[in-house]
Amino acid sequence: MDNNILILGAGPAGMSAASRLLSNGVNFSVVEKENIIGGLAKTIQYGPFSLDVGPHILCTKPYVYDYNEKMYRFIEDLLGDKLIHYETLNRKYLETVRVGEDAFDYPIQIKNALQNVGFLSALHMVYDYLGAKSQSPHNSNGNTSFEQVITTQLGRSLADLFILKYSEKTWGLKCSDLSSDLAWRVGEFSIMDVLIGQISNFGKNLRSQSGHPVCYPEMGIGLICEQIKANIEKANIGEVKTDSYPVRILHDNGRIHEVVVCEKGTIQSYHPNYVLSSIPIGQLIQLLDPKPPVEIIDSVLNLKHRSHLCLYLIVNKCRVLREHCIYYPDPEIPFARLMEQKNYNQNTCPDDMTALAVEFFCWYEDDLWNKDDSGLFRIAIPKLEELGIVKEGDVVDYFVHRERYAYPVYDLGYADRLRTVMAYLGGLKNLKLIGRSGTFTYMDQYRAMEAGSNAADEIVSEFTKESGGGLA
Ligand SMILES: Cc1cc2nc3c(=O)[nH]c(=O)nc-3n(C[C@H](O)[C@H](O)[C@H](O)COP(=O)(O)OP(=O)(O)OC[C@H]3O[C@@H](n4cnc5c(N)ncnc54)[C@H](O)[C@@H]3O)c2cc1C
């Protein structure tokens, strides 16, 4: 048996799967539609600047909510001393939320929030919190919205302060129309643990500084996928093909038997034992031949993605921000977040210059998406000047990077639609869905990598059983 695996998409999920297959000596091909690998976690080279698609960072300690021991160790082994640990650099990873003149730590630090809002508002927050705790987050119909869960968890005034506003900016929907499945991102904490002691000691020792233990690959997050690709090329097992994408997926009797791929303009046919797909689930469904029933296509078309625009400003200054990134929940501010690439690692920019990523969330082909680079620059720059971040005269160059499938949108009906689609795709026995858009799951990089890695391990163990112990 020719153990050939076809992996669709060379983002963290697809490349982690490839890495596991490589370790087990199983042959594979990765096809990637772009000319650069890494997906949302790629690093774009722009002259001497190495630029990530918005802020990308990886946690290194179990108490941080998205930490993943297995994938962290994998990345450590993969990158060795090319992985920078902020703790050893004695530097904190700083994220803040700007509300008017105030800067709040992110993720939320109760101490810091109370310090910033003032004594009376802090008392109000406690009152709201206690009131919210006595209510159930569930509707009588059992449908729970993101807004209900967050207000029960934090109390209305703390939730309103920035979580709800920022979420509406990110997702483009009211929080009452978003599913409670999004609430994991906010993290669990108990306000009670800190409030009682702090209200009585208000003003003393309340200054806290956000920052959690993180690591970052030198020269950008894309180094993770690039290093896997370099290992593949060195070992001479498997291949990664860019500018390549599937155009037709033929299936019969519950199995995919052929995938037609356009490779740099040339049509090639694959007859894989397994297909691992990390491409957007809607694209995958539409490539199937024969086509799925109309209700499956309808369901998948109603799974929406939020798009992301990154306006990179090349600035003629050594540094602009103190923080790594700043969140702007205020709906009057046209962008959602700023991040300064150089603060992740100074070698990503020349010494005397810096790069600022101005992030916008939008819908595919809405007015914002359709703006050309200068149109987006014209929207951003007056606000950046007003906020005192950067002056137009200091910007020597700019360009926009667009990602259509950046965030799977969990609206209230998404879970039922996704179940319908998954049940159909589950009928294709040699297909495994992996990663963020591949499974329509709002997951971070560790989880995407783990999904790819686990799927590859399952295939390897199946092949091992079939061959009676050793791989062909
Ligand atoms: C702005 C932003 C900030 C983030 N910050 C963090 C962070 O700080 N920490 C963290 O852990 N995670 C972060 N993430 C999430 C992280 O980027 C993703 O979880 C991760 O990239 C998902 O990997 P993936 O391989 O599943 O999908 P993707 O990265 O989306 O990769 C999918 C790949 O498939 C390719 N593809 C798509 N369609 C086709 C096709 N038809 N044919 C062939 N190839 C195709 C794409 O080009 C892409 O290369 C962030 C995401 C965004 C958008």
The ligand as a Gaussian input file, in Angstrom:
#p B3LYP/6-31G(d) Opt

LIG

0 1
 C       -4.992000      38.633000      13.983000
 C       -4.745000      37.276000      14.596000
 C       -3.969000      37.169000      15.739000
 C       -3.734000      35.906000      16.309000
 N       -2.944000      35.826000      17.427000
 C       -2.688000      34.617000      17.960000
 C       -1.845000      34.503000      19.110000
 O       -1.352000      35.507000      19.640000
 N       -1.613000      33.247000      19.622000
 C       -2.173000      32.126000      19.057000
 O       -1.920000      31.045000      19.566000
 N       -2.970000      32.212000      17.980000
 C       -3.242000      33.420000      17.415000
 N       -4.032000      33.501000      16.306000
 C       -4.627000      32.273000      15.768000
 C       -3.675000      31.485000      14.860000
 O       -3.167000      32.317000      13.841000
 C       -4.475000      30.339000      14.251000
 O       -5.036000      29.568000      15.286000
 C       -3.639000      29.414000      13.387000
 O       -2.975000      30.123000      12.379000
 C       -4.576000      28.388000      12.746000
 O       -3.814000      27.504000      11.974000
 P       -4.500000      26.626000      10.826000
 O       -3.427000      25.903000      10.147000
 O       -5.622000      25.883000      11.412000
 O       -5.193000      27.693000       9.836000
 P       -4.578000      28.832000       8.957000
 O       -3.499000      29.527000       9.688000
 O       -5.745000      29.630000       8.498000
 O       -3.934000      28.058000       7.723000
 C       -4.717000      27.523000       6.696000
 C       -3.865000      27.479000       5.428000
 O       -4.658000      26.947000       4.361000
 C       -4.416000      27.716000       3.187000
 N       -5.565000      27.589000       2.282000
 C       -6.788000      28.154000       2.402000
 N       -7.562000      27.804000       1.374000
 C       -6.831000      26.966000       0.606000
 C       -7.090000      26.242000      -0.581000
 N       -8.277000      26.321000      -1.206000
 N       -6.102000      25.463000      -1.093000
 C       -4.895000      25.365000      -0.480000
 N       -4.585000      26.047000       0.638000
 C       -5.553000      26.825000       1.184000
 C       -4.235000      29.131000       3.710000
 O       -3.586000      29.952000       2.763000
 C       -3.399000      28.865000       4.964000
 O       -2.038000      28.845000       4.666000
 C       -4.300000      34.751000      15.720000
 C       -5.081000      34.861000      14.563000
 C       -5.305000      36.110000      14.001000
 C       -6.145000      36.228000      12.756000

